[in-house]
Amino acid sequence: MLALKKLGVSKIIICNRTIKKAENLNLLFEELEVVPWGEVPNFDITINATSLGLNKSDKINLKFPTQCGGKLFYDVIYNPKETFFLKEGKKLGAFIENGKMMFIHQAAASFKIWHGIEPIIDSEVIGLLDK
């Protein structure tokens, strides 16, 4: 827990569709708390790191608190721009963010590794994913 305390984090909660995978992470990192799929306790940030949302019809069956103002819903998916998960967060009053910037910065880092050139990320590059 010391590493998390240094970061100002009090707790990280994992909710995985496959409980065994979450429990395996808990064996590696004692700081984690595992909860059953669908249970979402009080939180500051909720991250969807599943593939659920790639299809517009995908639904994530999670039980969110009724008010999420001041909280953040982050989805690693960037296409579609607003997944069901993000739409639900918006309805609950949360801030929402998709994975577009993560994708762009990962691509830039890979490009630098492979070609030795650090790409410039500007509004034009960021806008390319909005087309």
Buried (B, 14 or more C-beta within 10 A) or exposed (E): EEEBEEEEEEEEBBBBEEBEEBEEBBEEEEBBEBBEBEEBEEBEEBBBEBEBBEEEEBEBEBEBEEEBEEBBBBBBBBEBEBBBBBBBBBEBEBBBBBBBEBBBEEEBEEEEEEEEEEBEEEEEEEEEBEE
